């Protein structure tokens, strides 16, 4: 397990940013692994929406743990989005993350945004980071700073201050979703002494452009889940309207069946 965590850490220091696609169930993760993605994250929105629960409300600790248990069997490095840790108590957060680590998880994403649209006390978030690192020292803790995501005023200095606090507590990476401005990312990359994670934005900078600005890791977040949802609804609407259904890239029944280990192929 130490080797797998070291491998995941090394992916943040390659010549090109690590693209971390985010899955929400076994099929999506298995399909991504089959396409050669070495590391996969989970998306808290996808997990919550699939369970009929709200994202960011500490409502899916059980679903997230169950998903991690299923995905741990895949030949892929797994990082799990744990929202804000599903608890306010740092010891409880550390205990939960230690359980994930015991399944084979190599990293987590821990955010500082609150369900009411405010930012959490950075000292409290730092305590959670420190507790997790004390419990599982070699786990990659990606601390998410939600300043741009929540649209707070004057986000740059607040982001840097929070990043420093989380780094001092032991965070291994800093995630700043909500901005893909290359100039801003370049400043963040220069002033944060840890791998910088950005959120991919369709129509925004390419992976190579983000890497040129100092970004080490690019997450897709909920994009893949929302794209799948849109495609499903579009197919249903087309069938209802008697219009052609877009079959481009559609996997066969057998291909999807093959993503589940131990299941017979019925053709």
N, C-alpha and C positions, 0 to 999 in steps of 0.2 A: 504493500500500500504506500509506503514511503516513496518507492520508485515512481508510482503512478502520480503521486502528488508533485514530485519533482519534475516529472514530465509535463504536467499541466503548467507548472510555474515557468518552465523553460519556453513554452509556447508564447508567453508574453514578451519574450526577448528575441524573437526571430527577426528576419529581414523585412517581414511584411506583417501588418496587424493580424492578430488572431480573429477570424470571424467566428463568433459564437452564436449559432442558431439556437433559438429557444423553442423547445417542444412542450406539449401540454398533455400528452398521453403516450402510451407505449408505441402505438403505430407511428405517430409523428417522429418520435425519437429513433425508432428502428429504421424508418425510411431515411432519415438524415444520416444515420450511421452507415447504412448501406451505400450511400452516395459518397462516402469517404471522409465525412467530417470526423475529425479525431476527438473533438470535444463538443459537448452539447450542454446548454443550460436549460432550465425550465422557465416558463413565463407564469408569473403569479396570476395575471389576468386570465390567461387561458385555463389554468387549473381551477380558478374560482368560478369562471363563467360556465365551464363544463359541469361543475357541481351545483350550479344554480345559486351561487353565493357571491357577495360583493368582494372586489379586490381591495387590498390594503386595510381590511377591517379585522385582521387576526382571526378570520373565520375558517381557514382551510389548513390548519396545522395537521390534522389527521389525513386529509386528502394528499397533502404534499409529501408526508412521510410514506404513505402507501404508494404513491407514484415513484418516489425514490427507490423503494424496495423493488418495484417492477423494473425500473430502468437500470438498476445496478447489475442486472444480468447481461446487459448489452456490452459489446466490445468497444466501449467509448469512455472517455473521461467525462464525468458528470459533475456539473456545478448546479446548485439548487438555489432558487430565489425563495428566501424565507421572509419576504416583506420586512417588517421591523423586528422579526424574531418571534412573532406570535405571543409575546409576553413583555411586560414592562420590567420584570425582574431579571437582571443579568445572569444570575445563577440558573434560572429556568431556561433562558435562551441558550446558555452554554450546554445544559443538559440535553436539550432538544437537538442541538447541532452535533453533539457527541454521538447521539443515536444515529443521525444521518451519516456521520463519518464511519460509524461501525458497519454501515451497509456498503461502504466503498465510495462514498461521495468525496470528491477531491477539493471542492470549493463551495462557497456560498456567496450570495449577494444579500447584503443587509442595508436597508434604506433608512434615511432619516426624515422622510416625509410622513405626515400624519394623515389619517383619513379625513380630517376636517379641513385639509388644505394648508395647514400650517407646518412649520418645521419643528422637529423635536429638539429638546435641549441637547446641544452637542455633547455636554459632559455625560449625560445619560447614555447616549449612543456610544461614546468612547468606552464607558464602563461595560457595555455589552460586548464590544469588540475585544476588550482586554480579557473578559471572562471566557469568551470563545477561544482565544489564542492560548489561554492558560490550560484549557481543557484539551484542545487539539492543536498543538503548536505548529504542525506542518500543514494544516489546512489553509488553503488560499482564501482569505477573507477580502472580498471586494466591497468596500464601503461606498454606498451610493449617497451622493450629495444632491438633494432635490431643489436647489436654489433656482436654477433655470427652469426646471420642470414645473415648479409651482409659481413661477413668474414673480419672485420676490424682487423688491427694488435693489438696485446696486448689487447684482449678484456676484461679481468677481471677487471683491475682498471677503465677502461672507463665505464664498466657496473655498477660497484659499485658507481661511481661518479654520473652517470645519475639516478640511483635508489634513491640515497640520495636526489637529487634535486626534483624528482617527489614526493617522500614521503613528503618532506618539503612543497610541494605545496598542499598536501592533498590526493595523490593517496592511494588507499586502498590495492592494490596488485601490484606485479611486475611480468611481463611476460618476460621470456628470452628464446625465441625460438632459435633453431639451435644447441643446445648442450644437449645431454642426458648422458654425462659423469658423473657418480655418484660422483666422487671426486669433480668435478667442481661445481655440483649442491649442494653438501654438504657445500662447502665454501660459495656459494651464499646464501643458506638458513641460515647459521650462521651469515652472515654479513649484511643481508637485514632484517630490522625490520618490515616485512609485509609478508603476504602469498605469497609464491613463486609459479609461474605458469610455467610449462614446456610443451613442445609440444611433444605429443606421436609420437614415431617412430617405425614402424613395425620392428620386430626383435631386438628392443632395450630393455631397462629395463622394467620390469613389473610395474604395478601400485603400488604394494607393495614395490618393490625395489626403485622406485622413492620416495615413502613416507618415506622409511627408510633414504633417503638422504636429507630429509627436504622439499620435494615438497608438497605443499598443494592442488594444482589444476593441472590437466592434461587435455589439450585441444587436440582434434583431428585435428583441423585446417581444411585444405581443403581435408584431407585424404578420408573422406566418399564421398564427391562429386566426387573425382577422381576415387574412387573405383566403384561408380555407373556408371560413364561414361565408364570405362573400361569394366564393365559387359554388358552394353548396346551394345557397339561396338562388343564385343566377341559374343554375341547372334546373332547379325545381320550377322556377318561373318560366323558363324556356319550354319545359315539358308541358306545363299547364297551358301555355299560349300556342302550342303546336309549332314552336320554332326549333331550329336545330340546336342541340346541346353541344357546347364546345368540348370536344373529346381530346384536345391537344394535351399530350403528356399524361393522360389518364391511366393509372395503373390498372392492370387486370385483376380480376377476382383472385387468381392464383398468386399473383405477386403480393397482394395485400395479405392473403392467407399465409404466405411464406414468412411474413414478418413476425408471426406468433410462433415461438418455439414449441415444438412438440405437437403441433396441430396437423392432422392429415389434410392433404390437398384434395378437395372434392371436385376440382375442375371448374 
